[in-house]
Amino acid sequence: RRNKYFQMYNEFIHELIQKLDLHSHVLILDNASDRDIYKHLSESQAYISMSEHEGFGIPILEAMGSGCLVFAYAVRAHPHDRH
């Protein structure tokens, strides 16, 4: 079960896609199998990571490996790490 904040964020993203009429350009993969994810990544032009906390960044690396242009936050694990 999703927490209410995730649900609110998810609804906001879907409303934004609808408001900007992007349904034919945006694909949100939620609970997809690995096979489906790889298929969609290989057919996509770009991958947008909406997470500031992507963990190890595996989805970003998978997108890069599929040849997608990747858009993601430029954040580090520690806010004081400037190296």
Residue pairs with C-beta under 8 A, 6 or more apart in sequence:
2 10
13 28
13 50
14 28
17 23
17 26
17 28
27 40
27 44
29 36
29 37
29 40
32 40
37 62
38 62
38 66
41 47
41 62
41 63
41 66
41 68
42 66
42 67
44 63
44 66
44 68
45 68
45 69
46 68
46 69
46 70
46 71
47 59
47 60
47 63
47 66
47 68
47 69
47 70
47 71
48 70
48 71
48 72
49 59
49 60
49 70
49 71
49 72
49 73
51 73
52 73
52 75
54 60
54 72
57 72
60 70
60 72
63 70
64 70
